[in-house]
Amino acid sequence: MSCRDLWKVFGAHAAKAIESGDVHLGRAELMAKTGCTVAARDVSFDVVRGEVFVVMGLSGSGKSTLVRCLTRLIEPTSGAVSICSRDVLGAQPKELREIRRTKVSMVFQHFGLFPHRTVIDNVAYGLEVQGIDRPTRYARASELLEVVGLSPVKTSYPDQLSGGMQQRVGLARALAVDPEVLIFDEAFSALDPLIRREMQDEVLRLQERLQKTVIFVTHDLDEALKLGDRIAIMKDGRFVQVGTPADIVGAPADDYVREFVRDVPRGKVLTAAYATQPRSGEMPEEVVRHDQHLNELLPVVFGAKGPIGVVDGTGELVGILDRRMVIHVLAGREELSTPEELASPGQP
């Protein structure tokens, strides 16, 4: 998926507000001058096949509006969006329906299940819309219910299920049409904490098996850090920072992001790469991978009698770890906040 220069401005004179540059005014000033409100401000990003891209921010940041614009559930004011190299914003109604039916599935906070249909009929609904015959769609729905652990309740009705089970039905329904892109919009925020963690684990398990392209919207930082290959922090309609979980925690772009990640246990997110000092030559006896989390390396670091080698995915030596640098990074010293900076000569 690719999104370029996307704006969503609510108001009667939205296009004029963009052309005049008034959209760069503060929210109150823009409303007073034009009667418009900006929900998405010049947003651009790409999501590659198999990636989990998390959009997170507080309520009112524009994240749900943004993802609805990607499939034109809300019409963008301007910009460009493509899914599987197909132009979404330029698509005619028939083509847009086809993209929605075959390329993208969405899972919402409110499950949206049909109360008068059984579980298996809910899961098979998207295939029914596509005109797939009943035996084929039932076979596919049964397969997905097996995957999400709901085969025993396939003839039950939604109101006979718990909230977590209903959301699993919604997930199976989304997967039934074998979409290229899955969009989760605050999908787990209404669930109890334990069930929410189970659903997060379910997504990770399915993603490892199916390798879908996922856009996941949440206001929960822990959820974002757990699920995201990359995270976009959104504020007032724009992306403040985009990066890996380690980038977001280890190198916050500004005070807003810094406040977001202030209480995150750094050792659970930051990897050996963030505490690696450059070194070449002979391989040390003790070796760790550059992508191992610092928390799991603490026994090695504090038990080592000599330098600890850090190797990349090919097994090549990229640097060394020592106790002082690990403590330095875990303490949050910002001058050592990126692997690139840590690799620069002259760092303390």
N, C-alpha and C positions, 0 to 999 in steps of 0.2 A: 504494500500500500504506500502511496505517495500523496502527501498533502503540501500544497504550495500557496503561500501568501493568502491564507484563508481568513476572511473577515465575516463576522456575523454581527450586524447592527440592527437592533430592534427600533422601529420608529417609522413614521410616514416618509421621512426624508433621509433614509439610510444611505442611499447611493450618493446623494449630494454631500452628506457629512464626510464620507470617505474622500470624495474628489476635492473638497475644500480643505481637507486636513483637520477639520474640527474634531475628528475622532481621537486626536491626540490630546485633547483637553481632559481635565479631570472629570470624574463621573458627574458630579453635581453641576459643574460649569457646562458640560456638554448637554445635559438634560435641560438646563435653563435656556441655552442658546438655540438648540435644535429639536428638543423633545425626544432625543434618541438615547439609547443605552447600548454600550458595546459589550458583547458577551465573549467574542473571540477576536483577538487583535493580531492580524498579520502572522498567523501560525503556520510554520513549515516543519515537516518531519517526514521521515521514511521509516517503514517497518519492513524488515526483510523476512523471507520465508522461514518459519519455525521460531521466530522471536516472540517473546512476551514483552510487550511495550506497555508500561503502566503510566497512566495519566492521573496524577494525584494533586489535590489541593483542598482548601477549605470550602464549605458551602458558599456558593455565589462566585466561585473563581472562574466558572465557565466550562468546566470539564465535561459535564453531561451534554451541554449545548454543543460543544465541539464534536463529540463522537456521534451525535445525532445528525450533525451536518455532513459527516463522512458518507452517509447513505441517503442523505436528503430527506430524512424524516423531519428535519428542519432545513429549510432552504437557506444556504449560505448567501450572504450579500455579494461577495466576490471571492475569487481565488480559483484553485484547481485541485481536484481530487481524482486519483486513479486507483482502481483496484484490479489487480492482475492485468495491468496495462490497458484497462478500459476506462474511458473518460466518464466519470460519474456525473459531473456537473453538466456535461454536454449531452447526456443520454436522453433520448425521447422516452415518454412514459412506458412503452412496451419494453424497451431495452432496460430501463431502470428496474422494472418489475422482475425481469429475468436475472439481473445482477443480484437483486435482493433474495431471490428464490434459490439461486444456485451457488453464488459466490460468498455470501455473507450470512451469518446467523448471529442473533443478539440474545443475550440472557440479561434480564432486568431484575431489579430489586423485588418488584412485585411479579410473582411467577407467571401470571397471565394464563393459567391453565383453564381449559374448558371444564366447568364443573359437571356437565352432563355427559362427558366422555370418559371412558376408562383410561387408565394410565397408558396402555398400549396404543389406544386411539389418539391420545394427546401426543405421544412421541411420533406417531406415524403421520401427523397432520400435514407437515411440510411436504411429505412425499405425496400425500393425497392431492394437495394443491398443484403439484407438478404433473398430476395425471398418472401416477404410477399405480399399477393394478394392486388389488388388495393383498393377494398372497405375497407379492414381492415386498410391499411396504411393511407388512406384518413380520416378515422374516428379518428385515433390516431393523425394525423397532425392537424385536425380541433380542437381537444381537446387542443392541446398545443398552437395553435394560440389564442384560447380563454383565456388560462392562461396568455399569454404575451400581451393580449390586441390588437391583430392584425386580429381578425376575419373579420372585414369589408374590409380588403385589400387582402384576400387570393387568389383572382384571378388576382391581379396586378403583375407586373414584378418588379424586384429589382431596376431598374433605375427610377422607378416611386416613390420610397420611399426615405425618409430622411436617413441620416447616422445612427441615433439612431434606426429607424425602421428596417433598414437592419440588425443591430446588434441583435435586438430582433428576427428576423428571424433566424439568426445564432444560437442564444440561444435555440430557439424552435427546430431547427434541431438537435442540440446536445442532447436535452432531449428526442427526439422522440423515440430513441432506448432504452430508460430506462437504461442508463449506471450505473454501480456501482461508477465510478470515472469520474468527470468532471475536465478538465484541461483548464484554461484560460491563454493564453499567451499574455500579454499586450493587452487584448481584448478591453479595453475602452480608450486606450491612444490617439487614433486618433479622439475621439469625442469632441465636444464642452463641456465646463465645466458643464453647466446645464444638458445636455443630459447625460453626464458621471455620474453625481450624481444620475440621475433617473435610470440609468442602475445598479449602485451599490445598490440602494434601491430595484430594481427588483430582484437582486441576493439574497439579504437578505430575501426578502419576499418569494421567491421560496425555499430558503434553509430552512426556518422555516416550510414550508409545505412539502417538499420532502425529506429533510435530506440526501442529497447526500454527498459523500466524494469529497471535492473540493481542488484542488491545483491551486492557483492563483498567477500568476507572474506579478509583477508591479515594476516600478521605483519610484512610488509615495507613500511617507510615509503616507499621510493622507488616501489614499485608503487602504493601508495595515492595518492601525490602525482601520479603520471603518469595514473592512470585516473579518479580521483574528481572529480565535480562538488562533492560534499561528503564529508567524512570524519568518522566518529565514532571517537574514541579510547576504548577500553574498558579498564577496570581493575577487578578484583575483582567482575565482574558488572554494573558500571554504566558509563554513558557519562560520562567525565570532561569531554569537550569535543566539540562538533559544530560544524563550520564548513567553509568552503571551504579548499582547500590554503593559500591566502594567509593566511586567518584563523589556521589552525593554526600556521603558521611565524611569522607576524608578530605574533600576539597569543596566545601559549600561556597556557592558563587557570591552570596551576599548575606546580610544579617537576617533576612527572612528565612532563607534555607537553613542558616546556622541555628536559628531558633527551633526550626522544625526537628533537626537531628540532634539537638543538645543532649537529650537523655538516652540516645541510642547506645547500647553497649558496643563500643568500637571494635573490640576484639572479635565479635561475632560477624562483623561485616567486612572489616579491612583484612586484606590478605598480606602474605609475606612480601609481595611486591612493594607495599607501602613502607616497608622498613628495610629494604635492601640497599646496601652500599655497593657501588661498582667494584668489581675485582675480577681479574683474569688470572690465568696460570693453572697451577695444579688443583685438581678437585679435592676439596676437604673430605675427611672421612665421613662426617655427618652431613646428610643432604636432605633438603625439603623442596617441595614444589612451590613455584611462585604464586600459585592460586590457592594455596592452603590458608585457611583463616588463622589469624594470630592466636586466638584462644586455644585452638587445638595444638599449637606449636609451643605453648608456654612450658610444658614439661621438658621438651627438647631443648629450648633456649636456656632454661635455668639449670638444666642438668649437664649441658655440654661443657667440656674442658677446653675446647678449641673453637675455631671459627666454624660456622654452619654454612654450607654451600646452598645457594638457591638456584634451581634449574628451571628452565622453561619446558614447554610441552615436548620438545625434541630431546630433552635430557642435557642440553648445553648449559654450562655454568654462566649465570647472568650476574652474580654478585654474592655477597655474604650477609648473614644476619648476626647481630650480636645483641647481648642483653640490653645494653644502653640504648640502642636504636629502637628496640621493641618498646621499651618503657616510654621513650620519647614520643613515639607515635600513639600509643595507647592513651597517653596523657593529653593528646589533642593539640600538640604544638603545631600551629598552622603554617609555619615556615617550611614544614616537612609534609605538606598536605597532599602531594601527588607523587606517583612513582617516578615521573620525569624529573621532578625536583630532587627527589632522593637520589637519583642516579647522577646528578650534576656534581662535578668536582667542587671541593671547597665547602661542602655543607658541614655543619658542626656534628 
